């Protein structure tokens, strides 16, 4: 279908030129696109590395601060425990001291209430052997002599508790005025 003017050849050449130009443009576009993709990948990689680096330093900083805070808290807690232990020990000592004081007062009260009774018994016992001695001096019946021999044993037994009462009586006398003076 040619009319002899070379139109078909011209059109074929033009089509080839357009195709080559399109190939060249497409290659350039793909080359540039691949370069852009490469650059984007590199940028993403470097950004990822930077983010990881910053995250690592942030983690380290947080860990360091947390460690410092943990140490400070542990130190304060230990100090609080020590002060509480000291206060507890002081309170226990004070409670024990008060308990001992109460026990001493009770003991003093008991000895004070017992001492006059023992003293009176001691006086009665002391007066009875004296009367018996007088009776023993008189030679009467056999029963009187037997009583006279028993009397010194009773007198010795009576003297021993009287001495204990006298020894226990002195703290009782001290405790009684303190109690009355305190009220």
Residue pairs with C-beta under 8 A, 6 or more apart in sequence:
1 8
2 8
104 175
105 175
105 179
108 171
108 172
108 174
108 175
108 176
108 179
109 172
109 175
109 179
111 168
111 169
111 171
111 172
112 169
112 172
112 173
112 175
112 176
114 165
114 168
115 165
115 168
115 169
115 172
118 161
118 162
118 165
119 162
119 165
119 169
121 158
122 158
122 159
122 161
122 162
122 165
125 154
125 155
125 158
125 162
126 155
126 158
126 162
128 151
129 151
129 152
129 154
129 155
129 158
132 147
132 148
132 151
133 148
133 151
135 144
135 147
135 148
136 144
136 145
136 147
136 148
136 151
138 144
139 145
